[in-house]
Amino acid sequence: MRQSLGTRAARHLVLIVGAVVVVVPFLWMFTTSLLSRAETYTNTSILPTSWHWENYVKAWQAAPFAQYYLNSIVMTVAIVIGHLVLDALAAYAFARLRFPLRNTLFVLLLAMLLIPTFVTVIPAYAIVADLGWIDSYAGLIVPRLADVFGIILLRQYFSTIPVELEDAARIDGCSRVGTFFRIIVPLSTPAFATLAIFSFLFAWNDFLWPLLVTNTDEFRTIQIGLSSFVGRYGTSWNYLMAGTLTATIPAIVVFLVFQRALVRGISTTGLKD
């Protein structure tokens, strides 16, 4: 009993330390967002000496953040939908269909995860520029509608679903498309939720690609907009933290809402080859 209690106490201590490490940066970001610009360089206490809630209003008005938010929402929703639809169709083909060189193509797909993103940025940008998609939603969305990680994740999860369920449906007259939407998709909710969270975080927090394919405020995203608080001779840390905290809230909300499905999806994916 003593050993069990000691092990449990040690486990909780590690979890508490980990929670503190995660929460402290957010706490610092929140307190800094309420300081005046002078206090960001002189204040030595954890809490502000004066609370400047107007920093959030000024940060919002410093740049067209409403347009930035709209662009981020449109881009993120479109990318998440694209990942859920296109990745699922490709994953189902690798998991269930029999076609020549299926295993070879899947190994090549796995090998693509080893290629750094920066290697593919220049060719992708050249293609987008040739198509005239610079400063457009098409340039932000279309090149990232499918994802190798999502295909592999869903393929591994689909492989854990018994084939007998689909065979029974096919005997009853259900088509291949029908079995996918009526059996595979409902049974794969945890995997889809996991992919949706990862896709949302990937798209919402992306900085490099929107920076390359947008030149005007009409199509810039919230992450690009935050750079407006970084000047040549200094950084408005209070406004930057206010804008960053505002931009972080959607990601936190999505994670909290879908965290149970995320844990289920990660723990059950890949249990069967």
Residue, then its C-alpha position, 0 to 999 in steps of 0.5 A: m500500500r505504501q509503495s502504491l501511494g508513493t508511486r501515485a504521489a510521484r505521478h501526481l507531482v510530475l503531472i503538477v510540475g508539467a501543468v505548471v510549466v504549460v500554464v506559466p507562459f499563458l499566465w505571463m502572456f495574460t499579465t503582460s497584455l495588461l501592462s502599459r508599454a513602459e511597464t513591460y520594460t520596468n515592471t518586476s512583479i508577476l502582477p501588473t501595478s495597473w490593469h490596462w484592459e484597453n490594450y485589447v481594444k487598441a491591439w484590435q484597432a492597430a490593424p484590420f484584425a477583423q479581416y485577419y480573423l475572417n481570413s484565418i477562419v475561412m482558410t482553417v475551415a476549408i483546410v480541415i474539411g479538405h483533410l477530413v474528406l480527401d484524406a479519408l478517401a485516400a486512407y480508405a483506398f489504402a486500407r481496403l482496396r486492392f490495386p497494383l503497387r498499393n504497398t509500394l505507394f504507401v511506403l512512398l507516402l510514409a517516406m514523404l514525411l521525412i521530406p522537410t517542409f522547406v524543401t517543397v515551399i519553393p516549388a509549391y510557391a512557383i506553381v501557385a504563382d504560375l496559376g495566378w493564386i497569389d493574394s487569394y483564398a485559392g493560394l492559401i487553401v488549395p495546396r494544403l487540402a490534403d495531408v500525408f499525416g492524415i492519410i496515414l492516421l486514418r488508414q491505420y484506424f480503418s485497418t482496425i475495423p473488422v472487414e466482416l462488418e463491410d462484407a455483411a453490408r455488401i451482402d445486404g446490397c450496400s455499395r462500396v460508397g455506402t459501406f464507407f459512409r454508413i459503417i467506416v465513417p461512424l465507427s471512425t469518429p475518434a480518428f476524425a476528431t483527432l485529425a480535425i484537431f491537428s488540422f485546425l492547429f496546423a492551419w490556424n497557427d501556420f505562418l510561413w505559407p500565408l506570409l509567402v502567398t499574401n501581399t495585402d491585408e485583404f487576404r492576410t491571416i491572424q498570425i501575419g497580422l501579429s507581426s504588425f506589433v513588431g517595429r524596427y526599433g522596438t516591440s509593443w509587447n503589451y499589444l503583441m501579447a493582447g493580440t496573441l492571446t486573442a489569437t490563441i483562444p480559438a485553438i484552446v477552445v477547440f482542444l478543450v472541446f475535442q480533447r476526449a476524442l483526441v485521446r481516444g483517437i491517439s490511443t486506438t490508432g494503429l493497434k492492428d496492422 
